[in-house]
Amino acid sequence: MNNMQNTMPIIDTRGTSNAMKPIFIILGSIFCIIGFILCLLFPKDLMHSEMGFIIYLGSALAIMWGGGMLLIYALSWNGTHILVYADHIEGKGVYGKIGKHTKERFYAHYSKMGNITIGRYSIITVNIDGKSYQILTNKEKAEQVYSYCNQMRGYAYR
């Protein structure tokens, strides 16, 4: 990106989501394996009960689907970060809905930046030029970024 000042960032979220990623990958893999094993160990006595078949198979597939979503979630957020400088922000965020998303670099001066919010799981959402970029970080860094950016945006509009 275009780092106008050759300074260190005030807040840097690179690497802060690394602790959560292995947990999502391990849990997602475990759920997928459990769902697959449940499908393989299908009880034969449920073959005669249509409702039992639907409930059992639906549960096994739901567990596998949940595991797959955890894996996709972990891989989608890989590499997202935000760098906060005195006069601008820059970074890499997820743009679009999960499944139909891209990771894009962003850059904005505080006067050009739209809204910034913190969502569930410490996901920072930054609106720039009509696009919403999402960045996964830890709670402490998310609150620091939110506070600093809102403070600087207040100064930028005066």
Residue, then its C-alpha position, 0 to 999 in steps of 0.5 A: m500500500n501507499n504508506m505516506q509516512n515511513t513510520m511504525p504503525i500505532i496499532d498492528t493487528r498482524g498475527t493476533s488471530n493466529a491463536m484462534k485459527p488452529i482451534f477452528i481447524i482442529l474442531g472443524s476436522i473433528f466434527c467432519i470426522i465424527g459426522f463421517i463416522l456416524c454416516l458409516l456406522f448407520p444402525k441397520d434397524l433405522m432403515h425401516s423407520e423413515m423418520g429415524f433415518i431422516i433424523y440420524l442422517g440429518s444429524a450426521l450431515a449437520i455435524m459434518w457441515g458445521g465442521g466444514m464451516l469451521l474449516i472455511y471460516a479459519l481459512s477465510w480469515n487467514g492473513t487479514h490485518i489492519l495497520v493504524y497510523a497517525d493519519h490513515i489506516e491500511g491493511k487486508g480484509v475480507y470483502g463480500k460474504i463468506g463463500k463469495h468473498t475476496k481478500e482485498r487490500f485497503y487504504a484510507h485517510y480518516s477523513k475518507m473512512g466510513n463507519i468502523t464497528i466491532g462484531r462477534y468474535s472480535i471481527i472489525t468491520v471498516n467501511i471505505d468507499g462503500k465497501s466493508y472490509q472485515i478483519l479478524t483479531n483479538k478483543e484487545k486489539a479490536e477495541q484499540v483499533y475501534s477507539y483510536c479510529n473513532q477518535m481520529r475520525g472525530y478530529a478529521y471532520r473538524 
